[in-house]
């Protein structure tokens, strides 16, 4: 339905009844639900629901059973900031949809180029063979773009303890360009932080998710690595997997990887000076938006925009949920 152009506050999410009630509160400055019912002719039950909404929207304050009108400039400023936060989130969602089109086109082109016949599949077994195969592919076509998801502790521990060196060296020499997604819980593994710091200093990029569906890798545009058992721990299956040399398979796994990457969070120590993390930390100390803005030397609107960014990055539906998830991921440490 089109917005009610006779009521400008409808553009900020207020219904005509809420606008009328807010106007009544403005005239009275301080009133109980009963006195507002007498002034407006509405039932106290109906007004109680509408007043609860106005308090939640931040245009009316409640103190000891009385409702106080906030100054219109402050009240409307709050509504406008919330609306801008909503529009910014909608814009980010549209950008993500537009970004996915490129990957869908890549998958379509790969499928169109596939002809009849079996996919070339090379069975591989053993950790040494896995990491050696990647280096071999990188030497053949440098710099090789490698996308990999590691969902289990043992595979990540083996990489940290025995196999990280060649991959880091290959990145230093420009043979390999690596992006990796791991579950956030793996960050507790001994020695992993040092390994990931070295990997990122060499040019690699790592992000974390709550959980990953399976181990897999994509090497360039034509090669994919698939475990013999999807979802199983690679190390516990003796590192048995198949190298599939087919663009359509690589494109499908690339699309899955990019979806995981878009929902993943940077490593916590990489965000220590991030403005998003700063507002979450200060909020966890009980500071208001206005106090956070003064502390950081930014506008209240910027603070609210950073909260919206944090909620989007963490997949949270409220500030409280964002704070809990940020703490779980180690952002606030």
N, C-alpha and C positions, 0 to 999 in steps of 0.2 A: 504494500500500500504506500502511496506517496506520503511524505511527511506533511504534517499540518502546518502550512505556511503562516497561518494566523498566530501560531505559538512558536516563537523562535527557539524556545528551550526544548522543543521536540527534537531538534537536530542534535541535542546533547543527551537524548535518551529519556527525557521526562515525558510522562503522559500528561494530557490536559488536567486530569484530576490532581496529579502530583504538583503541577505548576500552580494550580489554584490553592492547594494546601500550603505550598511554600510561600506564596504571596500572603496568605493569612498569618503564617508564623512571622513573616517580616513585619506586618502591621502590629502584631501583639508583642514582638520581641522575645517574650518569655511566656509560655503558656503550657497548661496541662492538656492531656488528651481530651478531658471533659470540657474544658473551656473552648478548645478548638471545635469540638462537636457542636457546642452551643452557637459558635460564631459562623460555622459553615452549614449547619443543618444536617450533617452526615452522622452516621452512627459511630460511637466510639470504637466498635470492633473494626469497621472499615478503616477508620482513620489510623488505628494502631498499626495496621499492616502497611499503609502508605507511609506513615512516619518512620517505620522501621526501614523502609526502602530509602527514604530521604537521608536518614542517618548513615546507612551503608554507603550511599553515594557521596557523603561528605558535605552536603549542603545545609544540614541541620545537626546541631549537637544535642545530646541528651544528658541531663544532669539531675539525679535524684527525682526522676519521674516528671521533670519539666523539659520542654523542648525550647531550645534557644536558636534564634536565627543567626546564621553566619552572615557576615557582610557579603553582599552580592558579588563584589569583585573577587573575594576569596573563594566563595562557593562556585561561581562560574569558572574561575581559573582552575579549580580542582576538576570540574567536569570536563573542561577543554583538555587538560593534561591527560585525563583518563581516555578521552576520545582519541587523542593523538597517539597514545600508547597502543590502543586497539588498531588504529590505522597502520601504525608502523609494523605491528605483527602481521596484519593482513598483507602488507607489501612484501614482508619477508617470505610469507607462504607462497605468494605468486612468483617471487623470484626463484624459490625452490622448484616450483612446477616448471617454470621456463627452463631452468638449468637441467631438468631431467630429460627434456626433449632431445638434447644432443645425444644422450646415451641411448635413448630409444631409436633414434635415427641410425646410430652406429650398429645397434642390434639388428635393425631391419636390413641395412646394407650387408651385414655379415651373413644373415640368413639368405638373402637374395643371391649372394655369391656362392653359397654352398651347393654342390652338385651331388648327384647320387653316389653312393658308395660308403664304405665304412670310414669312420673317423680314424685317422692315424693315432693309435694309442700305444704308449710305451710304459709298461709296468716298471715301477721303481720300488726298491726296498732298502731301508737303512738310512740313518740320519746323515751319514757322510755323503751318500749318493744324492740325497735331497739337496743339501747345501752346495755340493759340487755341481749338480745339474744347473742350479741357478747361476753360478759363476760361469759355467760353460756357455749358457745362453747369453750372458752379459758380454762375454768376450766376442761372441759372434756378431752381436748387433748393439754396440754401445751407443749412447747410454741406454740401458734397458730399464723401462719403467716397470717396477715390480709392485704389485698390490698383494698384500697377504693378511689373512685373519688367523690369529692364534688363540683358540678358546680355552686351552687347558694348561694346568700348572706344570705338568711334567715336560711338555714340549717347550714351554717358555724357559724352564730351568735348564734343559739341555742346551738351548740356544745361548743362554747367558753364560753357562759354565764352559762350553766347548766349541761353539760354532759361530759366535758373533764376530770374531776377529776378521775372517775373510770377507764377510759382507761389509763391514765397516771400512776395510781397506779398499774394497772395490768401489765404494762410494767416494772415498778420498781421491781415487784415481780416475773418476768420471766414467766408470764402467756401469754403474748401477744407480738408479734413483728409486728409493724405496718409501712406500707408505704402508703403515701397519696399524691394524686395529686389534686391541686386546681387551678382555674384561677388566674393569677397574679393580676388582679384588686381587688380581695378580700383582699389583704394585707392591704388595706386602712381601714378595719373594726376596730373599737375601741377595744383594748384589745387583738386582734388576735396575734400580735407579741409575747406578753408575753406567751400566751397559746402555740404557736408553739415552742418557746424556751424551755418551760417546757417539751413538748412532745419529742423534739429531745434530751434533756438531759436525758430523761428516756430511750432512745434507739430508738425512732421513727425516721422516715425519711420523709421529706416533700419536694416536688418539685412543680414548677409552670409552667403552660402552658397558652397560650393566651386564649383558651376556651376549655371546656370539653363537650363531647357529651351528657352525662347523669350521674345521680347518679347511682352507683352500688358498690358492694363489693364482694370480694372473700375471703372466710375463709378456709384456708387449701386447700386441693386438691379435696374436695368433695362437698363443700357448696358454693352457690352463692346467693347474694341478688339482686333482680331485682325490680325496681319500677313498680307500676301498669301501669304507663304511661311513656314509654321510652322518655327521653329528658325533662320531666316535672320536676318542682322543687319539691323535696321530701316533704319539710315542708308544701308547699301549698296544697298538697294532703293528709294532715293529717298523714304524715309518713306511708302511706299505701304502702306495698311492699310484695314480696313473697320470702321466703327462699326456694331455690330449691336445693334439695340434689341429685345432679347428677354430676358425674365427668366430663362428656362431656360439660356441661354448664359451670362449674367452669373453665375448661381448655380453653374454647373459650373466656370467659371474662378475664382470666389471660393473654391470648395473646394480647387482646385489651389493657389491663392495661400496659403491658410491652412496647407496642408500644408508648403509651402516656409517660411513664416514660423515655424512651430513648430520646424523643424529648423535655422533660421538663428541666427546669433550676433549680439549687439549690436556696434556699432562699437567697435574696440579702445580708443579714447581715452575712451569712455563707461564702461569697466570698470576704469579705472586704480585706483580705490580699492575695488573689489569684493573681498569676502572670498574668493571663489572664485579670483580672479586672484592674491591674496596667497599662498594656500597653494601654488599652482602655481609662483610665482616662488621661494618659499623652498625648495620641493622640488627645483627645478632647481639650487639651490646645494648640494644633497646633505644637507639637514637632514632629520632623522627626524620622524615625526608628533609625538613628545613635544616635540622642540625647537621645532617650528613652533607648537605649542600655547602653550608658554611665551613665545615671541616675540610672539604675537598676543594673549596674555592670554585664551585660550579653552580649552575642554576638548579632549582628544584626540578625543572622540566628535564634536565640532563640526568638527574638522579633517577627519576621515574622511567626515563628511556632505558637506563642501564638495568633497572629492575626488570623491565619487559624483555630486554635482551637475555638476561640471566634465566628467566622463566622459559624462554624459547630454547636456549641452549641446553637446559637441564630437563626439558620435557615436563615442566611443572605447571600446575594450574593456579597456584597462589604463591605469594611471597614466602609464606611459612613453608610450603612444600619445597620451594626453591632453596631455602636456607638449609632444610634437612638434607636434601640431595647434595648440595654443595659440601656440607660437612662430611657426608658419607664418602664423597669422592676425594676428600683431602684438600679442597680448594681453600678452606679457612684455616688450615694448620699454620 
